[in-house]
Amino acid sequence: MSISSIGSSSSVGAYGGVSASTASPIGETSAKDEFLKFQAMTPAQKMRAMMLAKLGLTEDDVKAMSPEDRKKVEDKLKEMIKQQVQDDPERKDHKGLVANIMA
């Protein structure tokens, strides 16, 4: 089996570059389809999808919200990203380290 054969039955579509494969019934998505959609996302899109999942939401849920509710969700996502950056163990050892060693 070659790597190029993985997902070869999928076609290019509007969502992340991949549409549902013809192997699944109309209206249903298989685990393979979901995986291919997720893998087609950019790292930022993956991060957003995972954070929305933590909140129990999807992009479709956010799109259907009122502007006020959508702003609340976006603000919550910003706060989650800020917290994740602050909790990054690789950054903890570099506090106060701001220097231009090339100067």
N, CA, C and O atoms as CSV, one atom per row, in Angstrom:
chain,resi,resn,atom,element,x,y,z
A,1,MET,N,N,0.851,-1.182,0.000
A,1,MET,CA,C,0.000,0.000,0.000
A,1,MET,C,C,0.883,1.226,0.000
A,1,MET,O,O,1.814,1.314,0.800
A,2,SER,N,N,0.617,2.157,-0.862
A,2,SER,CA,C,1.396,3.391,-0.892
A,2,SER,C,C,0.654,4.494,-0.160
A,2,SER,O,O,-0.568,4.446,-0.020
A,3,ILE,N,N,1.383,5.466,0.295
A,3,ILE,CA,C,0.794,6.583,1.024
A,3,ILE,C,C,-0.128,7.389,0.129
A,3,ILE,O,O,-1.130,7.926,0.601
A,4,SER,N,N,0.186,7.482,-1.136
A,4,SER,CA,C,-0.646,8.271,-2.043
A,4,SER,C,C,-2.044,7.697,-2.200
A,4,SER,O,O,-2.942,8.403,-2.659
A,5,SER,N,N,-2.256,6.439,-1.833
A,5,SER,CA,C,-3.590,5.859,-1.978
A,5,SER,C,C,-4.513,6.239,-0.832
A,5,SER,O,O,-5.724,6.040,-0.936
A,6,ILE,N,N,-3.981,6.777,0.257
A,6,ILE,CA,C,-4.817,7.153,1.387
A,6,ILE,C,C,-5.654,8.353,0.995
A,6,ILE,O,O,-5.119,9.379,0.573
A,7,GLY,N,N,-6.942,8.231,1.128
A,7,GLY,CA,C,-7.852,9.317,0.837
A,7,GLY,C,C,-7.994,9.628,-0.640
A,7,GLY,O,O,-8.519,10.684,-0.992
A,8,SER,N,N,-7.550,8.755,-1.502
A,8,SER,CA,C,-7.617,9.052,-2.933
A,8,SER,C,C,-9.040,9.057,-3.464
A,8,SER,O,O,-9.280,9.564,-4.559
A,9,SER,N,N,-9.989,8.507,-2.718
A,9,SER,CA,C,-11.366,8.518,-3.187
A,9,SER,C,C,-12.071,9.819,-2.853
A,9,SER,O,O,-13.211,10.025,-3.269
A,10,SER,N,N,-11.416,10.702,-2.111
A,10,SER,CA,C,-12.019,11.986,-1.760
A,10,SER,C,C,-11.833,12.974,-2.887
A,10,SER,O,O,-10.908,12.860,-3.691
A,11,SER,N,N,-12.724,13.943,-2.933
A,11,SER,CA,C,-12.593,15.002,-3.922
A,11,SER,C,C,-12.403,16.329,-3.213
A,11,SER,O,O,-12.718,16.458,-2.030
A,12,VAL,N,N,-11.895,17.306,-3.926
A,12,VAL,CA,C,-11.657,18.617,-3.347
A,12,VAL,C,C,-12.986,19.325,-3.198
A,12,VAL,O,O,-13.825,19.298,-4.099
A,13,GLY,N,N,-13.173,19.972,-2.030
A,13,GLY,CA,C,-14.417,20.667,-1.759
A,13,GLY,C,C,-14.176,21.977,-1.043
A,13,GLY,O,O,-13.034,22.420,-0.915
A,14,ALA,N,N,-15.248,22.601,-0.574
A,14,ALA,CA,C,-15.151,23.915,0.039
A,14,ALA,C,C,-14.650,23.853,1.476
A,14,ALA,O,O,-14.023,24.805,1.941
A,15,TYR,N,N,-14.904,22.773,2.183
A,15,TYR,CA,C,-14.521,22.709,3.591
A,15,TYR,C,C,-13.133,22.127,3.733
A,15,TYR,O,O,-12.956,20.916,3.601
A,16,GLY,N,N,-12.165,22.945,3.994
A,16,GLY,CA,C,-10.811,22.474,4.233
A,16,GLY,C,C,-10.193,21.747,3.063
A,16,GLY,O,O,-9.215,21.021,3.243
A,17,GLY,N,N,-10.724,21.915,1.888
A,17,GLY,CA,C,-10.143,21.277,0.725
A,17,GLY,C,C,-10.576,19.839,0.515
A,17,GLY,O,O,-10.142,19.212,-0.451
A,18,VAL,N,N,-11.422,19.287,1.390
A,18,VAL,CA,C,-11.821,17.888,1.255
A,18,VAL,C,C,-13.326,17.790,1.425
A,18,VAL,O,O,-13.893,18.411,2.324
A,19,SER,N,N,-13.971,17.022,0.574
A,19,SER,CA,C,-15.397,16.770,0.731
A,19,SER,C,C,-15.591,15.309,1.120
A,19,SER,O,O,-14.650,14.517,1.100
A,20,ALA,N,N,-16.811,14.971,1.472
A,20,ALA,CA,C,-17.099,13.605,1.905
A,20,ALA,C,C,-16.775,12.608,0.805
A,20,ALA,O,O,-16.974,12.885,-0.377
A,21,SER,N,N,-16.281,11.460,1.200
A,21,SER,CA,C,-15.944,10.419,0.228
A,21,SER,C,C,-17.222,9.787,-0.299
A,21,SER,O,O,-18.268,9.849,0.348
A,22,THR,N,N,-17.135,9.190,-1.458
A,22,THR,CA,C,-18.309,8.565,-2.053
A,22,THR,C,C,-18.654,7.242,-1.386
A,22,THR,O,O,-19.693,6.654,-1.684
A,23,ALA,N,N,-17.791,6.759,-0.479
A,23,ALA,CA,C,-18.030,5.486,0.182
A,23,ALA,C,C,-19.108,5.583,1.253
A,23,ALA,O,O,-19.734,4.573,1.574
A,24,SER,N,N,-19.348,6.778,1.822
A,24,SER,CA,C,-20.340,6.904,2.880
A,24,SER,C,C,-21.682,7.317,2.293
A,24,SER,O,O,-21.723,8.016,1.280
A,25,PRO,N,N,-22.779,6.894,2.914
A,25,PRO,CA,C,-24.106,7.266,2.429
A,25,PRO,C,C,-24.288,8.779,2.464
A,25,PRO,O,O,-23.645,9.471,3.253
A,26,ILE,N,N,-25.156,9.282,1.616
A,26,ILE,CA,C,-25.413,10.720,1.552
A,26,ILE,C,C,-25.916,11.189,2.909
A,26,ILE,O,O,-26.794,10.572,3.513
A,27,GLY,N,N,-25.340,12.301,3.379
A,27,GLY,CA,C,-25.765,12.869,4.650
A,27,GLY,C,C,-25.008,12.328,5.846
A,27,GLY,O,O,-25.112,12.891,6.936
A,28,GLU,N,N,-24.255,11.262,5.681
A,28,GLU,CA,C,-23.488,10.692,6.787
A,28,GLU,C,C,-22.012,10.863,6.494
A,28,GLU,O,O,-21.575,10.784,5.346
A,29,THR,N,N,-21.237,11.104,7.570
A,29,THR,CA,C,-19.791,11.184,7.404
A,29,THR,C,C,-19.164,10.046,8.186
A,29,THR,O,O,-19.590,9.720,9.294
A,30,SER,N,N,-18.170,9.463,7.605
A,30,SER,CA,C,-17.473,8.373,8.285
A,30,SER,C,C,-16.334,8.954,9.113
A,30,SER,O,O,-16.017,10.139,9.007
A,31,ALA,N,N,-15.732,8.123,9.925
A,31,ALA,CA,C,-14.574,8.546,10.713
A,31,ALA,C,C,-13.454,8.976,9.782
A,31,ALA,O,O,-12.715,9.915,10.077
A,32,LYS,N,N,-13.332,8.286,8.659
A,32,LYS,CA,C,-12.305,8.634,7.672
A,32,LYS,C,C,-12.550,10.039,7.132
A,32,LYS,O,O,-11.616,10.831,7.012
A,33,ASP,N,N,-13.801,10.348,6.807
A,33,ASP,CA,C,-14.145,11.665,6.291
A,33,ASP,C,C,-13.814,12.753,7.308
A,33,ASP,O,O,-13.234,13.783,6.966
A,34,GLU,N,N,-14.189,12.509,8.558
A,34,GLU,CA,C,-13.902,13.480,9.617
A,34,GLU,C,C,-12.399,13.662,9.790
A,34,GLU,O,O,-11.923,14.785,9.956
A,35,PHE,N,N,-11.663,12.582,9.753
A,35,PHE,CA,C,-10.206,12.652,9.875
A,35,PHE,C,C,-9.611,13.469,8.728
A,35,PHE,O,O,-8.755,14.323,8.954
A,36,LEU,N,N,-10.058,13.212,7.511
A,36,LEU,CA,C,-9.536,13.942,6.357
A,36,LEU,C,C,-9.868,15.430,6.440
A,36,LEU,O,O,-9.045,16.270,6.076
A,37,LYS,N,N,-11.058,15.756,6.913
A,37,LYS,CA,C,-11.421,17.159,7.096
A,37,LYS,C,C,-10.498,17.816,8.120
A,37,LYS,O,O,-10.013,18.928,7.911
A,38,PHE,N,N,-10.264,17.116,9.226
A,38,PHE,CA,C,-9.417,17.663,10.283
A,38,PHE,C,C,-7.986,17.837,9.787
A,38,PHE,O,O,-7.363,18.864,10.057
A,39,GLN,N,N,-7.462,16.864,9.076
A,39,GLN,CA,C,-6.085,16.933,8.587
A,39,GLN,C,C,-5.903,18.020,7.536
A,39,GLN,O,O,-4.796,18.528,7.362
A,40,ALA,N,N,-6.968,18.381,6.838
A,40,ALA,CA,C,-6.883,19.420,5.821
A,40,ALA,C,C,-6.855,20.825,6.429
A,40,ALA,O,O,-6.559,21.798,5.736
A,41,MET,N,N,-7.163,20.927,7.723
A,41,MET,CA,C,-7.186,22.228,8.388
A,41,MET,C,C,-5.767,22.732,8.655
A,41,MET,O,O,-4.818,21.956,8.767
A,42,THR,N,N,-5.658,24.053,8.750
A,42,THR,CA,C,-4.394,24.657,9.158
A,42,THR,C,C,-4.243,24.456,10.665
A,42,THR,O,O,-5.227,24.159,11.342
A,43,PRO,N,N,-3.035,24.610,11.201
A,43,PRO,CA,C,-2.876,24.486,12.658
A,43,PRO,C,C,-3.790,25.436,13.440
A,43,PRO,O,O,-4.324,25.058,14.483
A,44,ALA,N,N,-3.970,26.640,12.955
A,44,ALA,CA,C,-4.851,27.597,13.639
A,44,ALA,C,C,-6.301,27.121,13.618
A,44,ALA,O,O,-7.018,27.261,14.609
A,45,GLN,N,N,-6.734,26.558,12.488
A,45,GLN,CA,C,-8.099,26.039,12.398
A,45,GLN,C,C,-8.293,24.847,13.335
A,45,GLN,O,O,-9.343,24.705,13.962
A,46,LYS,N,N,-7.273,23.994,13.423
A,46,LYS,CA,C,-7.348,22.843,14.332
A,46,LYS,C,C,-7.455,23.310,15.773
A,46,LYS,O,O,-8.260,22.785,16.542
A,47,MET,N,N,-6.640,24.303,16.140
A,47,MET,CA,C,-6.668,24.824,17.498
A,47,MET,C,C,-8.044,25.401,17.823
A,47,MET,O,O,-8.592,25.148,18.896
A,48,ARG,N,N,-8.591,26.166,16.902
A,48,ARG,CA,C,-9.911,26.760,17.111
A,48,ARG,C,C,-10.979,25.678,17.254
A,48,ARG,O,O,-11.834,25.762,18.136
A,49,ALA,N,N,-10.934,24.666,16.394
A,49,ALA,CA,C,-11.920,23.581,16.457
A,49,ALA,C,C,-11.834,22.842,17.789
A,49,ALA,O,O,-12.857,22.492,18.377
A,50,MET,N,N,-10.607,22.607,18.262
A,50,MET,CA,C,-10.453,21.900,19.538
A,50,MET,C,C,-10.948,22.752,20.707
A,50,MET,O,O,-11.553,22.229,21.643
A,51,MET,N,N,-10.696,24.051,20.658
A,51,MET,CA,C,-11.167,24.930,21.731
A,51,MET,C,C,-12.685,25.057,21.709
A,51,MET,O,O,-13.324,25.084,22.760
A,52,LEU,N,N,-13.256,25.133,20.525
A,52,LEU,CA,C,-14.713,25.164,20.429
A,52,LEU,C,C,-15.312,23.870,20.970
A,52,LEU,O,O,-16.346,23.894,21.638
A,53,ALA,N,N,-14.664,22.741,20.682
A,53,ALA,CA,C,-15.139,21.453,21.185
A,53,ALA,C,C,-15.123,21.435,22.714
A,53,ALA,O,O,-16.026,20.881,23.341
A,54,LYS,N,N,-14.090,22.045,23.314
A,54,LYS,CA,C,-14.043,22.132,24.782
A,54,LYS,C,C,-15.231,22.912,25.333
A,54,LYS,O,O,-15.699,22.656,26.442
A,55,LEU,N,N,-15.712,23.874,24.537
A,55,LEU,CA,C,-16.872,24.661,24.942
A,55,LEU,C,C,-18.187,24.003,24.521
A,55,LEU,O,O,-19.267,24.520,24.808
A,56,GLY,N,N,-18.088,22.860,23.840
A,56,GLY,CA,C,-19.276,22.150,23.394
A,56,GLY,C,C,-19.920,22.777,22.168
A,56,GLY,O,O,-21.126,22.642,21.959
A,57,LEU,N,N,-19.113,23.470,21.346
A,57,LEU,CA,C,-19.632,24.166,20.173
A,57,LEU,C,C,-18.942,23.714,18.900
A,57,LEU,O,O,-17.871,23.108,18.942
A,58,THR,N,N,-19.561,24.012,17.774
A,58,THR,CA,C,-18.961,23.797,16.460
A,58,THR,C,C,-18.956,25.136,15.731
A,58,THR,O,O,-19.567,26.099,16.195
A,59,GLU,N,N,-18.271,25.200,14.594
A,59,GLU,CA,C,-18.274,26.422,13.787
A,59,GLU,C,C,-19.693,26.771,13.357
A,59,GLU,O,O,-20.062,27.944,13.317
A,60,ASP,N,N,-20.485,25.757,13.038
A,60,ASP,CA,C,-21.869,26.010,12.634
A,60,ASP,C,C,-22.668,26.630,13.769
A,60,ASP,O,O,-23.499,27.509,13.539
A,61,ASP,N,N,-22.417,26.171,15.009
A,61,ASP,CA,C,-23.087,26.760,16.172
A,61,ASP,C,C,-22.730,28.237,16.306
A,61,ASP,O,O,-23.596,29.074,16.558
A,62,VAL,N,N,-21.453,28.547,16.135
A,62,VAL,CA,C,-20.988,29.933,16.265
A,62,VAL,C,C,-21.595,30.802,15.171
A,62,VAL,O,O,-22.018,31.929,15.431
A,63,LYS,N,N,-21.638,30.280,13.943
A,63,LYS,CA,C,-22.214,31.039,12.835
A,63,LYS,C,C,-23.691,31.344,13.052
A,63,LYS,O,O,-24.186,32.376,12.599
A,64,ALA,N,N,-24.396,30.453,13.741
A,64,ALA,CA,C,-25.825,30.623,13.964
A,64,ALA,C,C,-26.137,31.548,15.139
A,64,ALA,O,O,-27.300,31.885,15.359
A,65,MET,N,N,-25.129,31.960,15.890
A,65,MET,CA,C,-25.335,32.801,17.076
A,65,MET,C,C,-25.597,34.253,16.692
A,65,MET,O,O,-25.278,34.706,15.593
A,66,SER,N,N,-26.191,34.957,17.646
A,66,SER,CA,C,-26.351,36.401,17.478
A,66,SER,C,C,-24.971,37.053,17.578
A,66,SER,O,O,-24.054,36.464,18.151
A,67,PRO,N,N,-24.815,38.239,17.039
A,67,PRO,CA,C,-23.509,38.916,17.113
A,67,PRO,C,C,-22.986,39.072,18.548
A,67,PRO,O,O,-21.783,38.969,18.787
A,68,GLU,N,N,-23.887,39.317,19.493
A,68,GLU,CA,C,-23.472,39.478,20.891
A,68,GLU,C,C,-22.930,38.163,21.457
A,68,GLU,O,O,-21.890,38.142,22.116
A,69,ASP,N,N,-23.648,37.067,21.191
A,69,ASP,CA,C,-23.204,35.756,21.681
A,69,ASP,C,C,-21.913,35.325,20.997
A,69,ASP,O,O,-21.032,34.742,21.630
A,70,ARG,N,N,-21.803,35.615,19.699
A,70,ARG,CA,C,-20.593,35.270,18.957
A,70,ARG,C,C,-19.389,36.011,19.539
A,70,ARG,O,O,-18.306,35.439,19.663
A,71,LYS,N,N,-19.576,37.283,19.894
A,71,LYS,CA,C,-18.485,38.060,20.484
A,71,LYS,C,C,-18.061,37.460,21.816
A,71,LYS,O,O,-16.870,37.417,22.124
A,72,LYS,N,N,-19.022,36.996,22.611
A,72,LYS,CA,C,-18.696,36.356,23.891
A,72,LYS,C,C,-17.845,35.104,23.673
A,72,LYS,O,O,-16.881,34.868,24.401
A,73,VAL,N,N,-18.209,34.300,22.663
A,73,VAL,CA,C,-17.449,33.085,22.365
A,73,VAL,C,C,-16.053,33.445,21.877
A,73,VAL,O,O,-15.073,32.830,22.298
A,74,GLU,N,N,-15.949,34.438,20.990
A,74,GLU,CA,C,-14.645,34.857,20.476
A,74,GLU,C,C,-13.761,35.378,21.615
A,74,GLU,O,O,-12.563,35.096,21.653
A,75,ASP,N,N,-14.353,36.136,22.536
A,75,ASP,CA,C,-13.593,36.630,23.688
A,75,ASP,C,C,-13.115,35.478,24.570
A,75,ASP,O,O,-12.002,35.508,25.095
A,76,LYS,N,N,-13.964,34.467,24.728
A,76,LYS,CA,C,-13.591,33.289,25.521
A,76,LYS,C,C,-12.436,32.546,24.841
A,76,LYS,O,O,-11.511,32.089,25.513
A,77,LEU,N,N,-12.489,32.424,23.519
A,77,LEU,CA,C,-11.409,31.760,22.785
A,77,LEU,C,C,-10.097,32.528,22.943
A,77,LEU,O,O,-9.043,31.920,23.131
A,78,LYS,N,N,-10.153,33.854,22.867
A,78,LYS,CA,C,-8.952,34.672,23.071
A,78,LYS,C,C,-8.366,34.435,24.458
A,78,LYS,O,O,-7.151,34.314,24.617
A,79,GLU,N,N,-9.233,34.372,25.451
A,79,GLU,CA,C,-8.770,34.134,26.824
A,79,GLU,C,C,-8.149,32.741,26.956
A,79,GLU,O,O,-7.146,32.574,27.651
A,80,MET,N,N,-8.736,31.749,26.296
A,80,MET,CA,C,-8.188,30.389,26.336
A,80,MET,C,C,-6.802,30.338,25.678
A,80,MET,O,O,-5.902,29.660,26.173
A,81,ILE,N,N,-6.637,31.052,24.569
A,81,ILE,CA,C,-5.336,31.086,23.896
A,81,ILE,C,C,-4.311,31.775,24.784
A,81,ILE,O,O,-3.185,31.298,24.926
A,82,LYS,N,N,-4.698,32.889,25.376
A,82,LYS,CA,C,-3.797,33.625,26.271
A,82,LYS,C,C,-3.360,32.733,27.435
A,82,LYS,O,O,-2.181,32.710,27.791
A,83,GLN,N,N,-4.299,32.007,28.022
A,83,GLN,CA,C,-3.986,31.113,29.143
A,83,GLN,C,C,-3.062,29.989,28.693
A,83,GLN,O,O,-2.139,29.618,29.419
A,84,GLN,N,N,-3.299,29.450,27.513
A,84,GLN,CA,C,-2.470,28.363,27.004
A,84,GLN,C,C,-1.032,28.836,26.790
A,84,GLN,O,O,-0.085,28.106,27.086
A,85,VAL,N,N,-0.871,30.051,26.278
A,85,VAL,CA,C,0.472,30.604,26.079
A,85,VAL,C,C,1.162,30.831,27.414
A,85,VAL,O,O,2.351,30.547,27.558
A,86,GLN,N,N,0.427,31.339,28.384
A,86,GLN,CA,C,1.008,31.594,29.708
A,86,GLN,C,C,1.396,30.301,30.412
A,86,GLN,O,O,2.361,30.276,31.176
A,87,ASP,N,N,0.654,29.230,30.162
A,87,ASP,CA,C,0.929,27.946,30.816
A,87,ASP,C,C,1.941,27.095,30.073
A,87,ASP,O,O,2.256,25.993,30.521
A,88,ASP,N,N,2.465,27.577,28.941
A,88,ASP,CA,C,3.413,26.818,28.123
A,88,ASP,C,C,4.691,26.567,28.924
A,88,ASP,O,O,5.373,27.521,29.298
A,89,PRO,N,N,5.032,25.292,29.196
A,89,PRO,CA,C,6.217,24.993,30.008
A,89,PRO,C,C,7.530,25.435,29.355
A,89,PRO,O,O,8.504,25.692,30.062
A,90,GLU,N,N,7.576,25.527,28.050
A,90,GLU,CA,C,8.794,25.963,27.373
A,90,GLU,C,C,9.058,27.445,27.599
A,90,GLU,O,O,10.209,27.877,27.553
A,91,ARG,N,N,8.023,28.223,27.840
A,91,ARG,CA,C,8.181,29.658,28.062
A,91,ARG,C,C,8.525,29.982,29.507
A,91,ARG,O,O,9.078,31.049,29.773
A,92,LYS,N,N,8.219,29.106,30.439
A,92,LYS,CA,C,8.432,29.391,31.859
A,92,LYS,C,C,9.897,29.634,32.195
A,92,LYS,O,O,10.193,30.424,33.091
A,93,ASP,N,N,10.810,28.984,31.508
A,93,ASP,CA,C,12.226,29.144,31.785
A,93,ASP,C,C,12.802,30.409,31.171
A,93,ASP,O,O,13.953,30.750,31.442
A,94,HIS,N,N,12.045,31.100,30.365
A,94,HIS,CA,C,12.561,32.256,29.641
A,94,HIS,C,C,12.005,33.582,30.149
A,94,HIS,O,O,12.035,34.568,29.412
A,95,LYS,N,N,11.503,33.646,31.371
A,95,LYS,CA,C,10.949,34.879,31.908
A,95,LYS,C,C,12.037,35.950,31.982
A,95,LYS,O,O,13.160,35.703,32.421
A,96,GLY,N,N,11.665,37.129,31.543
A,96,GLY,CA,C,12.589,38.244,31.603
A,96,GLY,C,C,13.726,38.182,30.608
A,96,GLY,O,O,14.650,38.993,30.673
A,97,LEU,N,N,13.675,37.256,29.707
A,97,LEU,CA,C,14.762,37.086,28.746
A,97,LEU,C,C,14.418,37.873,27.475
A,97,LEU,O,O,13.818,37.354,26.533
A,98,VAL,N,N,14.824,39.140,27.492
A,98,VAL,CA,C,14.606,39.980,26.331
A,98,VAL,C,C,15.937,40.674,26.062
A,98,VAL,O,O,16.291,41.629,26.753
A,99,ALA,N,N,16.664,40.206,25.075
A,99,ALA,CA,C,17.949,40.784,24.745
A,99,ALA,C,C,18.255,40.553,23.280
A,99,ALA,O,O,17.922,39.506,22.724
A,100,ASN,N,N,18.878,41.512,22.668
A,100,ASN,CA,C,19.304,41.371,21.297
A,100,ASN,C,C,20.798,41.036,21.335
A,100,ASN,O,O,21.637,41.919,21.511
A,101,ILE,N,N,21.115,39.764,21.169
A,101,ILE,CA,C,22.529,39.349,21.270
A,101,ILE,C,C,23.313,39.684,20.019
A,101,ILE,O,O,24.536,39.542,19.992
A,102,MET,N,N,22.622,40.127,18.985
A,102,MET,CA,C,23.289,40.486,17.733
A,102,MET,C,C,23.799,41.918,17.755
A,102,MET,O,O,24.613,42.281,16.907
A,103,ALA,N,N,23.352,42.740,18.686
A,103,ALA,CA,C,23.741,44.157,18.721
A,103,ALA,C,C,25.147,44.357,19.230
A,103,ALA,O,O,25.616,45.492,19.317
